[in-house]
Amino acid sequence: MTDTEIEITADLVRDLLQEQHPDLAGLTIREVAGGWGNQMWRLGDELAVRMQRMDPTPELQLKERRWLPVLAPRLPLPVPTPVRFGDPSERFPKLWTVMTWVPGEPLDHGSISRGAHAADTLAGFLLALHVEAPAEAPIATDRGAHPRNCTEGFENFFQAVAPDDIAADVRAVWDDAVAADAWEGPPVWVHGDLHPANVVVSDGTLSGIVDFGDIFAGDPAWDLAAAWVLLPAGMASRFFEMYAHADEAAIRRARGLAAMKSLFLMLMGQNGDRGLPGGKPNWGPVGRAALDRVLKGV
């Protein structure tokens, strides 16, 4: 059995806790649906165990362990914060981390009904996050670049799922992003993977941000794309008004990246419909709705 084929069960999680953190082993353990690179288990009411599953290296969890304790105290929304480290062992040869649980429902299974509040909340969160990162901050390897350097990824998604009736409009948005000026400010902290499965909602608005495994220092446009990917129709303009630090070029880059992210969600939905590993059937409609918002502009 290979590492990726190890079956992660509640009994395994409990055994690992008993071996390395026995004071936590008596808490209730419940599986959390979803996840691909990592699998999550609720641990009691306030904690969760993040188990490395399909991620080929421990880098993502190590980044969260290193940087979330630094960032969390100044962020205005709850984020998962590591509280205990699990080391690889003979029983489970990968990393696992005990983290604080962020209550709420993932947006890909929920909805935002208080759009203006959510736009203000997202803007406030990103303003707090997007500060100059230290020199030792991680640099992205698969994202974070100017859209002009991401054309291969865009084309793959575009060819796979772009609807014929709007394909020309989607490409026009992307081409405009490619033509936009590059980010000229200092590298800032960027979450890097803001999509509906990585934010939680409650009471009709955003209530937490999760999965910081892709965090990096770079262009904030990668997060600003969330104005279309996460928020209801018509809220992007309010978001950018509240954020107030994005110039025209940043908004153009962000809109193009939002188009690419929307196509990615649609592709994951298509993969789910086909029963492919990692596919998410419910992401298809979510991605198409986001793409429609992108095409309507700011």
N, C-alpha and C positions, 0 to 999 in steps of 0.2 A: 504494500500500500504506500503510495507516495504521500508527501506532505499535504498536497491539495486534496487528497482523498480521505484525510482523517475526518471521521464523523465527530462533529462537535455536539455534544449532548449536555443536558443539565448535570448528569452524573460526572462527566469529565470536568465541567466547570467547578463543581463542588470539590472534586478530588484535588484539582489544582489549588484551589483556595485552601483546602485543608493542609496541603503540603507547604505552601508559601505564606499564606495569610490566614491562619486558622481562626483568628478572632472574627473573620467575616463568613466562615463556612456555614454557619447556622442560619444565615439570612435566606429568605425565599428567592429562588432562581426561576426566572421566566424568560423564554425566548422572545426576542423582538423580531418581527417579520421584516424582510428586506435585507439590504446589505449585500455586498458582493466581495469587495476587497477585504472587508472585515465583517464579522458576525457579532451582533450585540445581544447581550443577555441582561435583563433587569436583575439587580441584586438588592433585595429589600425595596424600600420606597424611594431612597435617595441616591442610589448608586447604580452603576452599570458596569459590565465586564465587556471590554472590546477585544475580540479574539481575531488575530491575524489569520485570514483564510486564503483568499486568492492573490493577495498582494505578494509579488515575488520576493520582495525585500522588506526588511523591517523599517525602512527609511520613514514611511509616513507616520507610523506610531512614534518613532523616535522624535520626529519634528513636533508632534503634539506634546509629547512629554517635556521637551525642552522649552517650547515657546508659549504654550497655553497658560502656564502659571504666570508668565510675564504679562501677557496681554489681557487675561480675564479681568483683573481688578479694575481696569479702566474702560471696559466695554459696558455699554448701557443695557445690554440684553444678556440673559443667561447663556453661557457656553459650557460645554463639558470640560471639566478640569481634572487632570490626573491626580489621584490621591494615593494609589499604590501601584507598584510595578511588578509584573509577572515575568519571570525569566524563562527562556526555553528550557525544556527538560526532556528526559527520555519519553515521558508520557505525551508531551505536546512540544515539538521542537521549534515552536515559533513564539513570537512575543504576544503578550496579552497585558492589558492595562485596566485597572479599576478606576473609573472616572465618575464624576458627579452626573446624575441623571438630569436632563433638561426636560421638564414636563411640557406636554402639549401634543398635538397631532401633526405628523408630517404633512406638509402642504400638498403633496401628491395624493394624499388621502383625505384632505380637508379643503377648506376654502377661506377666502378673505372677503368678508362682507363690509368691513369698515376700511374702505380703500384709502381715504385721506389719512386716517390714523396710521395705517400700515406704511404708506409712503413716507410720512414724517418719521416713523420709527426706523425704517430702513435707512433713510438719509442720516439720522442721528447716529445709528450704529456705524455706518461706513465713515462718517466724519471722524468718529473716535478711533476707528481702526486705521484709516489711511493717514498715518503719520510717518515721518521719515524712519525707515528701518535702520538698525545698526549694521555695521559693515559685515558682521558675522551672520546676518540673516540668510536663510536659504534662498537660492536662485532657482527659478522654475526651469525644468528640463523639457517639459512637454506642453507648456502653456505659458502665457505671459508675454509672448512676443507681439510685435505689431501685426495687425491682420495680414499685411502683405507677405509675412513669413508663415502664414497659416493656410495658404491657398490649397495645399494638397488635402488637408483635413476637410476644409469646406467643400471642395469638389467631391470628395468621397461621400459626404452626407448629402450634398445637393443631388448628385446623380442617383443616389439610392432612394430618396424619399420626397424630393421637392415636387409638389403638385404642378401639373402642367399649366393650369390656369393662372398660377401666380409665379411661375418660375422666373419670368423676365423681371418681375418686380423684386423678387428676392435677390437675384443677381445684381440688380442696380443698387440695392442697399449695400451689398457686400463690396461692390466695386467702389462705392463712395467711401466706405471705411478704409479700403486699401489705399485710396488716394489721400486720405487725411494725414495731417502732420503727425509726427511721432510725439510721444510723451517726452518732454524736456526737463521735467522736474526731477528731484531726487527719487530714488526707488522708495516706495512706501509699502507698508504691510498690505497684502492683498489676500483675501480668503481663497480666491481662485476657482471655487467650484460651487457657486451659489445657484442651485437649481431646486425645484420644489421638494425633493427628498431630503435636502440638507438644511431646511428651515422648518421650524415648528410653529403652529398657530394655536391660539385659544381665544375665545371671546371675539372671534371674527377678525383678528389682527395678528401680526407677527409677535411671537412671544419668546423666540430663542433661535440660535444659530448653532448648527452642529457640523461635524466632520471637517476638521481643519487639517487633514492630512496633506492637502495640496498647498498649504499656505506658503507664500513666497514674497520677496521684495521685488516690486516692479511697477508696472503701469496700472493705475486704478481702474482703467476702462474695463478690465476683466471683471470687476465687481459691479461697475455701473451698469453693465448689461442687465443686471437683475431688475432694473426699472421696468423692463418689458417681460422678462422671464418669470418674475414673481408677482408683480403687482397687477391688479385688475385694469381693464381697459380705461384709458383716460387719465391714469395716475402718473405716467412718466413725467409729464410737465411739472406736476406738483413736486415730485421727487427731486428733479433737478433744480427747481427753485429753492427747495429747502437745503439741498446739498451745497449749492452756491459756489462750488469750487471746480466745476467742470466747464472748460471752454468749448467752443464749437467743435474743435478737432476731437476732443475727448468724447463728446456726445456722438459724433459720427463713428469713431472707432467702437464705442460701446454698442451702438445700434447694430453695426455689422456683426460684432461678436454675439449679440443677442440672437441674430438670425442664425448664426452657426450653432449656437447652443440649442435653439428651438429645433433645428433639423436633427441634432443629436438626440434630443428627447423623442422625436418622431421615429428615428431609426431604432432606438431602444424599444419603443412600443411595437414597431414592426417585428423586431426580433422576438419579442414576447408573444405576439400573435402566432409566430411560426414555431414556438416552443424551443427557441435557441437558448443556450446557457447565458445567464445574465440579463435576458430580455425582461422588460417590464410592460406588460400589456396596457396598464393604465396610463403609461407615459405618452402614448400616442396622441390622445385627445388633448392632453396637457401641453404637449409641444406644438400642436397645430394652433391652439388658442393663443399661445405665446407668439407664434409666427404672425398670426393675424394682427396682434397688437404692434409688433415690430413694423409691419407694413403701413400702419396708420400713422407712424411717426411719433414725435414727442407730444 
